[in-house]
């Protein structure tokens, strides 16, 4: 079964080099994947040079480029021929099964919101990913970047979307839903969190109370953690940055800098499996839940490994009818 993934060649800190060569490698290694590589045709071909373009890779020209500094709203109005907009148009037109970009998150969410639209029974989309804890339990966290200042009803919908995502991955119907807060007591937090908690309590969802960030990755005893995009994004980047810092400190204790190969070898042998669980490039992409089409969003600093893993993950999930199953589960929970 051949799946088509639309890839933004201009998105990310290392574009177009990393998106282009990641796409080339994926196509050469996986004949059952077709990639529509969207971006400046001249820049893409300049990167490819004399290399042979695989039959399962097609270049789609997009003359505009949305930078990380662009306002999502103004970019949506003024850069309609950008790689993000053209890629989303191709997805909505049915030319691909999924769209991936490591570009401006706000611009991707805005384009997806207006071009794809939200699914029935959902007020706002949310960006979600799953992370392991010490007990190897997979924890779903959302929102990580789609809705900065959500209303209580939006947070409730994030809980519904998180439950649907876990149901898709596991088939389990016992998902515990928690809300990220500064304390676990019911009187902690702001009015918005309190109202969202009441909404979840009164629904068919399995509400599991407030949760503090210090136990998210140890023994969270929950399955889905709901938060706003600002808090979620800061928490995620803090964890990733701290993980990288700790790994560097350990390597420095293993051997002096001039013995970098020794550092890496010993570190990977002793600690590699643990730290790999928290490497963003292992997963490659978070999923924009709650819209009518399948969209993955990666880190701006995504490397080749992250791009390749993102593309292949989108392929696998699209073949399992990810978007439809999420929408069907949302409907079942909210009906």
C-alpha positions as a Markdown table, in Angstrom:
| # | Residue | x | y | z |
|---|---|---|---|---|
| 1 | Unk | 0.0 | 0.0 | 0.0 |
| 2 | Unk | 1.5 | 3.3 | -1.1 |
| 3 | Unk | 0.9 | 6.3 | 1.1 |
| 4 | Unk | 1.6 | 9.9 | 0.1 |
| 5 | Unk | 3.1 | 12.3 | 2.6 |
| 6 | Unk | 3.3 | 16.0 | 1.8 |
| 7 | Unk | 6.5 | 17.5 | 3.2 |
| 8 | Unk | 7.3 | 21.2 | 3.7 |
| 9 | Unk | 10.8 | 21.7 | 2.3 |
| 10 | Unk | 11.1 | 25.2 | 3.6 |
| 11 | Unk | 10.1 | 24.6 | 7.3 |
| 12 | Unk | 12.6 | 24.3 | 10.1 |
| 13 | Unk | 15.9 | 25.8 | 11.1 |
| 14 | Unk | 17.8 | 23.6 | 8.7 |
| 15 | Unk | 15.6 | 24.0 | 5.6 |
| 16 | Unk | 15.8 | 23.2 | 2.8 |
| 17 | Unk | 18.9 | 21.0 | 3.3 |
| 18 | Unk | 17.4 | 18.6 | 6.0 |
| 19 | Unk | 13.9 | 18.3 | 4.6 |
| 20 | Unk | 15.2 | 17.7 | 1.1 |
| 21 | Unk | 17.8 | 15.0 | 1.9 |
| 22 | Unk | 15.5 | 13.4 | 4.5 |
| 23 | Unk | 12.8 | 13.0 | 1.9 |
| 24 | Unk | 15.3 | 11.6 | -0.7 |
| 25 | Unk | 16.5 | 9.0 | 1.8 |
| 26 | Unk | 13.0 | 8.0 | 2.8 |
| 27 | Unk | 11.9 | 7.6 | -0.8 |
| 28 | Unk | 15.0 | 5.6 | -1.7 |
| 29 | Unk | 14.6 | 3.3 | 1.3 |
| 30 | Unk | 10.8 | 3.0 | 1.2 |
| 31 | Unk | 9.3 | 2.4 | -2.2 |
| 32 | Unk | 5.8 | 2.2 | -0.6 |
| 33 | Unk | 6.0 | 5.9 | 0.3 |
| 34 | Unk | 5.4 | 8.8 | -2.1 |
| 35 | Unk | 6.5 | 12.3 | -1.0 |
| 36 | Unk | 5.3 | 15.5 | -2.4 |
| 37 | Unk | 8.1 | 17.9 | -1.5 |
| 38 | Unk | 6.7 | 21.5 | -1.4 |
| 39 | Unk | 8.9 | 24.6 | -1.6 |
| 40 | Unk | 11.0 | 26.7 | -3.9 |
| 41 | Unk | 11.6 | 24.4 | -6.8 |
| 42 | Unk | 14.9 | 26.1 | -7.7 |
| 43 | Unk | 16.3 | 25.8 | -4.2 |
| 44 | Unk | 15.2 | 22.2 | -3.8 |
| 45 | Unk | 16.9 | 21.2 | -7.1 |
| 46 | Unk | 20.0 | 23.2 | -6.1 |
| 47 | Unk | 20.2 | 21.0 | -3.0 |
| 48 | Unk | 19.6 | 17.8 | -4.9 |
| 49 | Unk | 22.3 | 18.7 | -7.5 |
| 50 | Unk | 23.3 | 15.7 | -9.6 |
| 51 | Unk | 21.6 | 13.2 | -7.4 |
| 52 | Unk | 18.9 | 11.1 | -9.0 |
| 53 | Unk | 15.4 | 12.1 | -8.0 |
| 54 | Unk | 13.4 | 8.9 | -7.0 |
| 55 | Unk | 10.3 | 8.1 | -8.9 |
| 56 | Unk | 8.3 | 8.3 | -5.7 |
| 57 | Unk | 9.3 | 11.9 | -5.0 |
| 58 | Unk | 7.7 | 14.8 | -6.7 |
| 59 | Unk | 8.6 | 18.5 | -6.3 |
| 60 | Unk | 5.8 | 21.0 | -6.0 |
| 61 | Unk | 6.8 | 24.6 | -6.4 |
| 62 | Unk | 5.8 | 27.2 | -3.8 |
| 63 | Unk | 7.2 | 30.7 | -4.3 |
| 64 | Unk | 6.5 | 32.2 | -0.8 |
| 65 | Unk | 8.3 | 31.3 | 2.4 |
| 66 | Unk | 6.9 | 31.8 | 5.9 |
| 67 | Unk | 9.7 | 32.3 | 8.4 |
| 68 | Unk | 9.7 | 31.6 | 12.1 |
| 69 | Unk | 9.4 | 35.4 | 12.7 |
| 70 | Unk | 6.3 | 35.9 | 10.6 |
| 71 | Unk | 3.0 | 36.5 | 12.3 |
| 72 | Unk | 0.7 | 33.6 | 11.6 |
| 73 | Unk | -2.3 | 35.8 | 10.9 |
| 74 | Unk | -0.5 | 38.1 | 8.5 |
| 75 | Unk | 1.3 | 35.2 | 6.8 |
| 76 | Unk | -2.1 | 33.5 | 6.2 |
| 77 | Unk | -3.3 | 36.7 | 4.5 |
| 78 | Unk | -0.2 | 37.7 | 2.5 |
| 79 | Unk | 1.7 | 34.5 | 1.8 |
| 80 | Unk | -0.9 | 32.2 | 0.2 |
| 81 | Unk | 1.7 | 30.7 | -2.1 |
| 82 | Unk | 3.9 | 29.5 | 0.8 |
| 83 | Unk | 5.0 | 25.9 | 1.2 |
| 84 | Unk | 2.7 | 25.6 | 4.2 |
| 85 | Unk | -0.4 | 26.9 | 2.4 |
| 86 | Unk | 0.3 | 24.9 | -0.8 |
| 87 | Unk | 1.0 | 21.8 | 1.3 |
| 88 | Unk | -2.3 | 22.2 | 3.2 |
| 89 | Unk | -4.2 | 22.8 | -0.1 |
| 90 | Unk | -2.8 | 19.6 | -1.5 |
| 91 | Unk | -3.9 | 17.7 | 1.6 |
| 92 | Unk | -7.4 | 19.1 | 1.6 |
| 93 | Unk | -7.7 | 18.4 | -2.1 |
| 94 | Unk | -6.9 | 14.8 | -1.4 |
| 95 | Unk | -3.5 | 14.8 | -3.1 |
| 96 | Unk | -1.9 | 13.4 | 0.0 |
| 97 | Unk | -2.6 | 11.4 | 3.1 |
| 98 | Unk | -0.7 | 13.6 | 5.6 |
| 99 | Unk | 1.2 | 16.8 | 5.8 |
| 100 | Unk | 4.4 | 17.4 | 7.8 |
| 101 | Unk | 6.2 | 20.6 | 8.5 |
| 102 | Unk | 8.9 | 21.8 | 11.0 |
| 103 | Unk | 8.1 | 25.4 | 10.2 |
| 104 | Unk | 6.2 | 28.2 | 12.0 |
| 105 | Unk | 3.8 | 26.3 | 14.3 |
| 106 | Unk | 1.3 | 29.2 | 14.5 |
| 107 | Unk | 1.2 | 29.5 | 10.7 |
| 108 | Unk | 0.7 | 25.7 | 10.3 |
| 109 | Unk | -2.1 | 25.7 | 12.9 |
| 110 | Unk | -3.8 | 28.8 | 11.3 |
| 111 | Unk | -3.6 | 27.3 | 7.8 |
| 112 | Unk | -5.0 | 24.0 | 9.1 |
| 113 | Unk | -7.7 | 25.6 | 11.1 |
| 114 | Unk | -9.1 | 27.6 | 8.2 |
| 115 | Unk | -8.3 | 25.2 | 5.3 |
| 116 | Unk | -9.1 | 21.9 | 6.9 |
| 117 | Unk | -11.5 | 23.0 | 9.6 |
| 118 | Unk | -12.2 | 21.4 | 13.0 |
| 119 | Unk | -14.1 | 18.1 | 13.3 |
| 120 | Unk | -17.6 | 18.1 | 14.6 |
| 121 | Unk | -18.0 | 18.4 | 18.4 |
| 122 | Unk | -14.6 | 20.1 | 18.8 |
| 123 | Unk | -14.1 | 23.8 | 19.4 |
| 124 | Unk | -10.3 | 24.1 | 18.9 |
| 125 | Unk | -7.5 | 21.8 | 17.8 |
| 126 | Unk | -4.6 | 20.7 | 20.0 |
| 127 | Unk | -1.1 | 19.6 | 19.4 |
| 128 | Unk | -0.4 | 16.3 | 21.1 |
| 129 | Unk | 2.5 | 13.9 | 21.7 |
| 130 | Unk | 3.2 | 10.9 | 24.0 |
| 131 | Unk | 6.1 | 10.6 | 26.3 |
| 132 | Unk | 7.4 | 7.7 | 28.4 |
| 133 | Unk | 7.6 | 7.7 | 32.2 |
| 134 | Unk | 10.0 | 5.9 | 34.5 |
| 135 | Unk | 7.6 | 2.9 | 34.7 |
| 136 | Unk | 7.5 | 2.8 | 30.9 |
| 137 | Unk | 3.9 | 4.2 | 30.9 |
| 138 | Unk | 3.0 | 6.3 | 27.8 |
| 139 | Unk | 1.7 | 9.7 | 28.8 |
| 140 | Unk | -0.2 | 11.9 | 26.3 |
| 141 | Unk | 0.3 | 15.6 | 26.7 |
| 142 | Unk | -1.7 | 18.3 | 24.9 |
| 143 | Unk | -1.9 | 21.2 | 24.0 |
| 144 | Unk | 1.8 | 21.8 | 23.0 |
| 145 | Unk | 1.4 | 24.7 | 20.6 |
| 146 | Unk | -2.0 | 25.1 | 18.9 |
| 147 | Unk | -4.1 | 27.2 | 21.3 |
| 148 | Unk | -2.2 | 29.6 | 23.6 |
| 149 | Unk | -5.1 | 31.0 | 25.6 |
| 150 | Unk | -7.9 | 28.3 | 25.6 |
| 151 | Unk | -11.3 | 28.7 | 27.3 |
| 152 | Unk | -12.5 | 26.0 | 29.7 |
| 153 | Unk | -14.6 | 24.4 | 27.0 |
| 154 | Unk | -11.4 | 24.1 | 24.8 |
| 155 | Unk | -9.5 | 22.4 | 27.6 |
| 156 | Unk | -12.4 | 20.0 | 28.0 |
| 157 | Unk | -12.2 | 19.2 | 24.3 |
| 158 | Unk | -8.4 | 18.6 | 24.7 |
| 159 | Unk | -9.3 | 16.0 | 27.2 |
| 160 | Unk | -11.7 | 14.4 | 24.7 |
| 161 | Unk | -9.0 | 14.5 | 21.9 |
| 162 | Unk | -6.4 | 13.1 | 24.2 |
| 163 | Unk | -8.7 | 10.2 | 25.2 |
| 164 | Unk | -9.4 | 9.6 | 21.5 |
| 165 | Unk | -5.7 | 9.5 | 20.7 |
| 166 | Unk | -4.9 | 7.0 | 23.4 |
| 167 | Unk | -7.9 | 4.9 | 22.3 |
| 168 | Unk | -6.5 | 4.9 | 18.8 |
| 169 | Unk | -3.0 | 3.8 | 20.0 |
| 170 | Unk | -4.1 | 1.2 | 22.6 |
| 171 | Unk | -7.8 | 0.3 | 22.1 |
| 172 | Unk | -8.3 | 0.9 | 25.8 |
| 173 | Unk | -11.3 | 2.8 | 27.1 |
| 174 | Unk | -10.1 | 3.5 | 30.7 |
| 175 | Unk | -8.1 | 6.6 | 30.0 |
| 176 | Unk | -7.5 | 8.8 | 33.1 |
| 177 | Unk | -7.6 | 12.5 | 32.3 |
| 178 | Unk | -5.7 | 15.0 | 34.4 |
| 179 | Unk | -5.2 | 18.8 | 34.2 |
| 180 | Unk | -1.7 | 20.3 | 34.7 |
| 181 | Unk | -1.7 | 22.7 | 37.6 |
| 182 | Unk | 0.5 | 24.2 | 40.3 |
| 183 | Unk | -0.9 | 21.8 | 42.9 |
| 184 | Unk | -3.2 | 18.8 | 43.2 |
| 185 | Unk | -5.6 | 20.3 | 45.6 |
| 186 | Unk | -9.0 | 21.3 | 44.1 |
| 187 | Unk | -8.7 | 24.9 | 45.3 |
| 188 | Unk | -5.4 | 25.4 | 43.4 |
| 189 | Unk | -5.0 | 27.1 | 40.0 |
| 190 | Unk | -7.1 | 29.7 | 38.2 |
| 191 | Unk | -10.8 | 29.9 | 37.5 |
| 192 | Unk | -10.4 | 28.6 | 34.0 |
| 193 | Unk | -8.8 | 25.3 | 35.2 |
| 194 | Unk | -11.5 | 24.9 | 37.9 |
| 195 | Unk | -14.2 | 25.3 | 35.3 |
| 196 | Unk | -12.5 | 22.9 | 32.9 |
| 197 | Unk | -12.2 | 20.4 | 35.8 |
| 198 | Unk | -15.9 | 20.6 | 36.5 |
| 199 | Unk | -16.8 | 20.1 | 32.8 |
| 200 | Unk | -14.6 | 16.9 | 32.7 |
| 201 | Unk | -16.1 | 15.6 | 36.0 |
| 202 | Unk | -19.6 | 16.0 | 34.6 |
| 203 | Unk | -18.8 | 14.2 | 31.4 |
| 204 | Unk | -18.3 | 10.6 | 30.6 |
| 205 | Unk | -14.5 | 11.1 | 30.7 |
| 206 | Unk | -12.6 | 9.5 | 33.6 |
| 207 | Unk | -11.4 | 12.6 | 35.5 |
| 208 | Unk | -8.3 | 12.0 | 37.5 |
| 209 | Unk | -7.8 | 15.4 | 39.1 |
| 210 | Unk | -5.0 | 18.0 | 38.9 |
| 211 | Unk | -1.4 | 16.9 | 38.4 |
| 212 | Unk | 1.9 | 18.7 | 39.0 |
| 213 | Unk | 4.7 | 18.8 | 36.5 |
| 214 | Unk | 7.3 | 17.3 | 38.9 |
| 215 | Unk | 5.7 | 13.8 | 38.5 |
| 216 | Unk | 4.9 | 13.9 | 34.8 |
| 217 | Unk | 7.7 | 11.6 | 33.8 |
| 218 | Unk | 8.2 | 9.6 | 37.0 |
| 219 | Unk | 4.9 | 7.9 | 38.2 |
| 220 | Unk | 2.1 | 10.1 | 36.8 |
| 221 | Unk | -0.7 | 7.6 | 37.5 |
| 222 | Unk | -2.7 | 9.1 | 34.7 |
| 223 | Unk | -2.9 | 8.7 | 30.9 |
| 224 | Unk | -3.8 | 12.1 | 29.4 |
| 225 | Unk | -2.5 | 15.5 | 30.7 |
| 226 | Unk | -4.4 | 18.6 | 29.5 |
| 227 | Unk | -2.9 | 22.1 | 29.5 |
| 228 | Unk | -2.7 | 25.2 | 27.4 |
| 229 | Unk | -0.3 | 25.6 | 24.5 |
| 230 | Unk | 1.9 | 28.1 | 26.3 |
| 231 | Unk | 2.4 | 26.0 | 29.4 |
| 232 | Unk | 2.7 | 22.7 | 27.5 |
| 233 | Unk | 5.3 | 24.1 | 25.0 |
| 234 | Unk | 7.4 | 25.5 | 27.8 |
| 235 | Unk | 7.2 | 22.3 | 29.8 |
| 236 | Unk | 8.1 | 20.1 | 26.8 |
| 237 | Unk | 11.1 | 22.3 | 25.9 |
| 238 | Unk | 12.3 | 22.4 | 29.5 |
| 239 | Unk | 12.3 | 18.6 | 29.7 |
| 240 | Unk | 14.1 | 18.2 | 26.4 |
| 241 | Unk | 16.7 | 20.9 | 27.3 |
| 242 | Unk | 17.3 | 19.4 | 30.7 |
| 243 | Unk | 17.6 | 15.9 | 29.3 |
| 244 | Unk | 20.3 | 17.1 | 26.9 |
| 245 | Unk | 22.1 | 19.1 | 29.6 |
| 246 | Unk | 22.2 | 16.1 | 32.0 |
| 247 | Unk | 23.5 | 13.9 | 29.2 |
| 248 | Unk | 26.3 | 16.4 | 28.5 |
| 249 | Unk | 27.2 | 16.5 | 32.2 |
| 250 | Unk | 27.4 | 12.7 | 32.4 |
| 251 | Unk | 29.6 | 12.5 | 29.3 |
| 252 | Unk | 31.9 | 15.1 | 30.8 |
| 253 | Unk | 32.3 | 12.9 | 33.9 |
| 254 | Unk | 33.0 | 9.8 | 31.8 |
| 255 | Unk | 36.1 | 11.2 | 30.0 |
| 256 | Unk | 37.7 | 14.5 | 29.0 |
| 257 | Unk | 36.5 | 16.4 | 25.9 |
| 258 | Unk | 39.4 | 15.2 | 23.8 |
| 259 | Unk | 38.0 | 11.6 | 24.2 |
| 260 | Unk | 34.6 | 12.4 | 22.7 |
| 261 | Unk | 34.3 | 8.9 | 21.1 |
| 262 | Unk | 34.9 | 7.3 | 24.5 |
| 263 | Unk | 32.4 | 9.5 | 26.1 |
| 264 | Unk | 29.7 | 8.6 | 23.6 |
| 265 | Unk | 30.5 | 4.9 | 23.6 |
| 266 | Unk | 30.3 | 4.5 | 27.4 |
| 267 | Unk | 27.3 | 6.8 | 27.7 |
| 268 | Unk | 25.3 | 4.9 | 25.0 |
| 269 | Unk | 26.2 | 1.6 | 26.6 |
| 270 | Unk | 25.1 | 2.6 | 30.1 |
| 271 | Unk | 22.5 | 5.3 | 29.7 |
| 272 | Unk | 21.6 | 5.2 | 26.0 |
| 273 | Unk | 18.3 | 3.4 | 26.2 |
| 274 | Unk | 17.0 | 5.7 | 29.0 |
| 275 | Unk | 17.9 | 9.0 | 27.3 |
| 276 | Unk | 16.8 | 7.9 | 23.8 |
| 277 | Unk | 13.2 | 7.8 | 25.2 |
| 278 | Unk | 13.3 | 11.5 | 25.6 |
| 279 | Unk | 14.9 | 12.5 | 22.3 |
| 280 | Unk | 12.5 | 14.5 | 20.2 |
| 281 | Unk | 13.9 | 13.1 | 17.0 |
| 282 | Unk | 12.9 | 9.5 | 18.0 |
| 283 | Unk | 9.3 | 10.5 | 17.5 |
| 284 | Unk | 9.8 | 13.2 | 14.9 |
| 285 | Unk | 6.4 | 14.8 | 15.1 |
| 286 | Unk | 3.5 | 15.8 | 17.3 |
| 287 | Unk | 0.0 | 15.5 | 15.8 |
| 288 | Unk | -2.5 | 18.3 | 15.3 |
| 289 | Unk | -5.7 | 16.7 | 16.7 |
| 290 | Unk | -9.2 | 17.9 | 16.1 |
| 291 | Unk | -9.0 | 18.9 | 12.4 |
| 292 | Unk | -10.4 | 17.1 | 9.4 |
| 293 | Unk | -7.0 | 16.1 | 7.9 |
| 294 | Unk | -3.8 | 14.5 | 9.1 |
| 295 | Unk | -1.1 | 17.1 | 10.1 |
| 296 | Unk | 2.2 | 16.5 | 11.9 |
| 297 | Unk | 4.3 | 19.4 | 13.3 |
| 298 | Unk | 7.9 | 18.9 | 14.1 |
| 299 | Unk | 10.5 | 20.9 | 16.1 |
| 300 | Unk | 12.1 | 23.8 | 14.3 |
| 301 | Unk | 15.5 | 22.3 | 15.0 |
| 302 | Unk | 14.5 | 18.9 | 13.6 |
| 303 | Unk | 17.4 | 17.0 | 12.2 |
| 304 | Unk | 17.4 | 14.3 | 9.5 |
| 305 | Unk | 16.5 | 11.5 | 11.9 |
| 306 | Unk | 13.5 | 13.5 | 13.2 |
| 307 | Unk | 12.3 | 14.2 | 9.6 |
| 308 | Unk | 12.6 | 10.6 | 8.5 |
| 309 | Unk | 10.8 | 9.3 | 11.7 |
| 310 | Unk | 8.1 | 11.9 | 11.3 |
| 311 | Unk | 7.4 | 11.0 | 7.6 |
| 312 | Unk | 7.3 | 7.2 | 8.4 |
| 313 | Unk | 5.1 | 7.7 | 11.4 |
| 314 | Unk | 2.6 | 9.7 | 9.5 |
| 315 | Unk | 2.6 | 7.0 | 6.8 |
| 316 | Unk | 1.9 | 4.3 | 9.3 |
| 317 | Unk | -0.8 | 6.2 | 11.1 |
| 318 | Unk | -2.5 | 7.3 | 7.9 |
| 319 | Unk | -2.7 | 3.7 | 6.8 |
| 320 | Unk | -4.6 | 3.1 | 10.0 |
| 321 | Unk | -7.1 | 5.8 | 9.2 |
| 322 | Unk | -5.9 | 8.1 | 12.0 |
| 323 | Unk | -8.1 | 11.1 | 11.4 |
| 324 | Unk | -11.3 | 9.2 | 10.9 |
| 325 | Unk | -10.8 | 7.0 | 13.9 |
| 326 | Unk | -10.1 | 10.1 | 16.1 |
| 327 | Unk | -13.3 | 11.8 | 14.8 |
| 328 | Unk | -15.3 | 8.6 | 15.3 |
| 329 | Unk | -14.1 | 8.3 | 18.9 |
| 330 | Unk | -14.8 | 12.0 | 19.7 |
| 331 | Unk | -18.3 | 11.5 | 18.4 |
| 332 | Unk | -18.8 | 8.4 | 20.5 |
| 333 | Unk | -17.5 | 10.1 | 23.7 |
| 334 | Unk | -19.5 | 13.3 | 23.2 |
| 335 | Unk | -22.8 | 11.8 | 22.0 |
